[in-house]
Amino acid sequence: MNPLHDLKEYQKDLASAIRLSNSHRRNKDDNLINQPYREICEKYGKCFIPGGLSWEFRHHHIAYCELRGRTRDQIEIPGEKNLPNNNYVNEIKAEWQVKINEALCADAS
């Protein structure tokens, strides 16, 4: 199993939940708005505050791109007041780097 593929699948699920919540928000139905969040919580065991999915996606996207060798300037050029949380990006990268190393060790043996 490729950990980078798993990270990309996680990003796709977050993006789907964001799209669903945005379309349901127009209906003003709280149950429909919260459904994508509940699905993500159940699938990954993590819960996010509403509106936090975009923030979560952004930081996972930065970590994913950096793990693949991109520089921060190639990924995004944020405004002064919209800088990413570097500590959180580093936590994500460290978490996934462990999974990548485990996969490489399993493949080598």
N, C-alpha and C positions, 0 to 999 in steps of 0.2 A: 504494500500500500504506500502510495506516495503522499507524504505529509503536505507538500505544497499543493497537491491536488485537493486534499481535504480542506486546506485553508481557503482555496478558491471556491470550493463548494459552500463553505460557510459564508463567504462574501456574497455569493449568488443568493443564498437564502435570506441574508439581511436585505439585499436589494429588492427581492420579491416582497418582503414584509413592508419595506418602506413604500413601495408602489401601491400595495394593497391598502395600507393605512392612509395614504394620500387620497386614494379614490374613495375610500369609505368616509373620510373626514367631510367630504362634500355632502354626504347624506345626513350628517349630524346624528348618527346612530352610535352611541357609546359602545354598545356590544360589538358592532362591526369594526369600530376603530381599534378596540382592544384585542380582537381576535388574532391579528398577526403577531402581536407581542406575546400572547399566550402560547402560540405555536412555537415561536422561537425559544421561549422559556422552557417548554416541555422538551424540545428536541435537543437543546444544548445545555440545559441545566443552569442557564444564566438568564437573568431578567434585567431589562433595561427600562429606564423611565421613558415614557412616551416622548418622542422627539430625540431620544438618545440613540436610536438606531442609526441615524445619519452620522452622528458623532462616532459611534462604534465602527461603522463601515469605513469612514475616512481613515481612522487610525489603523485598522486592519489592512486597508489598501496600501497605506504607506509602508507598513511592516512587510507586507507581501512583496512589494516592488523592491524594497531594500534587500530582502533575502535573495531576490533574483539578480541582484547586482546593480540596480539603478541607483543613481544619486538622488538626493532630495530635490535638487534643482530640476532634474528630469521628471520628477513625479508631480510636483506642484510648486508654485511660488505664491505662498499665502500672503495676505495683507498683514500689516503690523498688528492689527487687533484681532487677527484670526489665526494665530500660530497654533500648530498641533501640540499636544502634550507629549513632549519627548520622552518623559519617564514612562508613560503608558505604551508608547511605540516600542521602547526598549524592552518592556516587560513582555509584550506580545512576541517580539522577535526572539527573546530568550526562551519563551515557552515553546515556540515552534522549532527553534534550533535544536532543542533537546529531542523533540520528536524526529527531526531530520537525522540527527546523529544516531538515534536508536534504529531507524530504518536502514541507515547505511551499514551499521554494525550487523544487523540481522541479514542483510544482503551479502555481506562479506563472509559470513560463516556458513 
